[in-house]
Amino acid sequence: MSTAELADLLAQVRAGDSDAWGDLYGQYAPAIFRFCRRALPTREDAEDATTEIFMKVRQKLGMYDSSRPFTAWLYKVASNHCWDTLRRRRIRQDLETGDLETLPLEHPDPSQLEQLQMDHDSKHVRAGLAKLPDRARMALVLRYYSEMSYDEIADTLGVRRAFVGVLLLRARHQLRDVLAESGGGLQGAVARGRS
């Protein structure tokens, strides 16, 4: 959908056109569901979240700044909703502890996550993501599936921007360890990821 077509569709939705709302939902709901499926533990959670996210989008559409990409705004709404869902379920883990001082401060390499995905089918990676702590899972989903900036991730997760790189690094290592435990020929990917 072109920028002009999207702007026209959003104008129709704001004017109360239910067919336009259906078109908008049909265009973006599958991607939001996939995002939620990666971020939340169960399919049912993802289905509920997708519905709730689009209810929020309909209510907050007047707050959307058309000078920014619509998908970035939509994923921001989705990620905030998923994070709130996870926060309500469990006390957030405090990862800002002393052992972080010993972690290398290198930025996560997106190609390493892509390599893990190539070496494992999406079902296997999704199962691995589900085993991660909430904050680690959300960080990976926000960065690698929603392509959010460090600033957006920091804002969404409520952490300092400087901590985002460390969080992503740790999350990537945790995912690699989880996938290694479940087998499937990951050893080569781990070796390539470290080189």
URQUIZI-V881289 format. One line per field, one symbol per residue. burial: I if it has 24 or more other C-alpha atoms within 12 Angstrom, else O. A space follows every 50 residues. Layout:
burial=???
//
This chain:
burial=OOOOOOOOIIOOIOOOOOOOIOOIIOOIIOOIIIIIIIIIIOOOIIIIII IIIIOOIIOOIOOIOOOOOIIIIIIIIIIIIIIIIIOOOOOOOOOOOOOO OOOOOOOIOOOIIOIIIOIIOOOIIIIIIIIIIIIIIIIIIIIIIIOIII OIIIOIIOIOOOIIIIIIIIIIIIIIOIIIOOOOOIOOIIOOOOO
//
